Amino acid sequence: MSAASEYVGALSPEAEAVLAKHDLYSEQAPWQRPDLAVVRASEGEKIAIVTRTISAFDLEAIIRHGRSEYDRGFAAGENNARAVMRRALGIEA
């Protein structure tokens, strides 16, 4: 059974639907903070800590921004690796 199927959602049904669309889930924060929830990837990796009252719209915006930043960082890493390989092989850019 996956981690996502073992939880009880900590956010509103609308926010939970947004998470499900992105293969994410939420759980109550483990600290003495009943106002917070932890958003996790389906594998259990912690993605974010949010207030339990976050709107579905704001949650979607945070997820989109995170994906954009991830993609930008991945592309930068690829470009850096290409530059290192070209220098090592003596290929001019």
N, C-alpha and C positions, 0 to 999 in steps of 0.2 A: 504494500500500500504506500503511495507517495505521500510526502509531507503535506502536500496541498489537500489531500483528501482526509487528513486527520485533524484538521483545525476547525474551530468555530470562528467565523469571521468577526472581526472587531470593529468593522466600519459599517456604514449604512449600506442597504441593499444596492443602491445605485453605485456607490464607490466600489463595492465588491464586484459588481458587474464589470466595471472598468478594469479592475485587477485581473479578473478571469480572462478578459479579452487579451491581456498581455501575458498570460500564463504566470500570474503572480497571485499571492494570497496574503491575508493579514492575520495577525494574532495579537492578543492583548500583550502589552509590554510587560516584561517580567519584573519590573521594578515596582515600587510603591507609587506608581503614577497611573491611576485608572483613566486618565485623560489621554493617554498615548497608546499608539498601536505600532507594531513593527510590520513593515511590508517586506515580504520575502519572495525570492524566485522559487519556482517549483522544486528546485533542488535543495532549498532551505537556506540559501545565501541571503544574508540581510541586505536589503536594497535601500531602505529608508526608515526613518522613524517619523511618524506624522501624528497630528492630533486626531482623535477618534471622530471629530466633527468635520473633518476636511470634506469639502464638496467634491463631487465626482468630476466637475469641470477642472478644479484646481489639481486634483490628482492626475487627471489626464495630461494637463500641461506639464506637471513635474515629470511624468513618465516620458513624454515627448522630448523634453529638454535633456533628460538623462540619456536617452537614445541618441540624440543629436551629438552630445558631447562625447559619448562613447565612439560613435562613428568617426567624429573628427579626430579623436586621439588615435584610433586604429589607422586611419589614413596617414596621419603624421608618422606613425611608427613604420608603416610600409615604405613611405618615401625616404625615411632615414635609412632603413635597411637597404633599399636600392642604391642610395648614394654611397654607403659603406662598401657594398659589393662592387660598384663601378670603380671606386678608388682602388680597391684591392686588385681588380682585374686590369687596371690601367685604362679603363674606357672613359672617354670624355663625355660629359653630359650633353 
